[in-house]
Amino acid sequence: MKIVQLSEKFRMQSEPLRSEDRSPTRFQECLAFVSSQKRSNTILALDLDFRRDTSSVLDDALQIFNDTKDYLCAVKINFHLLFSLSGEQIGQLNEEIIKSGIPSIADIKLNDIDNTNRVATEYLWKRGFSAVIVNPFVGYEGGLDVVFKRASELGKGVITLAYMSHKGADEGYGLELKDGQTVFELLLGRAVLWQADGIIMGSTRTDRIAYARRKIPGSMMILSPGSGAQGGMSRESYLAGSDYLIYGRSIVESRSPRDSARQIYETMLPLIEKGRRHEVHS
């Protein structure tokens, strides 16, 4: 199997994957509004490390959120909390997040048959999540179709993986297919075809972020994890086309989560106020 940077066939195309755009969805509008009001594009990955005694996990998660919420536009919750908290506790956490006017994203990279996906997301919606991250590899019909349709009915968001942030991501997303495109380009095309609210693009790969920004509709958001602990480049990712930057351990595991969140906010604020990345959209 061949791993490539970007297939030459697709690199030379200047046209977007779909020229027409659509009006922002309810979730896109919500996230954009909060970001504008807060002057922040920081999404907190509330990833608390493993502990044998989970009795204080909820209190600790709430403490970190309340300490940093002034500098956040959204919160992302992964298995770190979904496995350590009960459904009722997840609901309590989301209630506090939503009460603060901040959307909550379930990061489960959903990748199963339609019935399983339907049941899983109904529980997520019941527990207060505003959006879900899914893996488009599983396909649409009999897979993620029910997720997109139900999310649309409820005004929820669906975000698809396009290129993750870890070092080994090239081994999957960088594979070249028989038709000459990469897995990344295939998944990018699916996000556009299925009208996803946004895509996940690791901030460790700014060249791919810039490529994706040129190819997708303007209303489709790019959310980039990997800044901080994984060595991603926040400023460069933003200028390349990322709309929102996701931070986890660099905030959650710091001595002062509030100070760390504020430092990120102050670093990005001049770029956000400037309006950014004209070279990408031109």
Secondary structure, DSSP 8 states (H G I E B T S, - for coil): --B-SS-HHHHT--S-S--------HHHHHHHHHHHHHT--EEEE------S--TTHHHHHHHHHHHHGGG-SEEEE-HHHHTTS-HHHHHHHHHHHHHTT--EEEEEEE-S-HHHHHHHHHHHHHTT-SEEEE-GGG-IIIIIHHHHHHHHHHT-EEEEEEE-SSGGGHHHHTBB-TTS-BHHHHHHHHHHHTT-SEEEE-TT-HHHHHHHHHHS-TTSEEEE--BSTT-B-HHHHHHHT-SEEEE-HHHHTSS-HHHHHHHHHHHHHHHHHHT--HHHH-
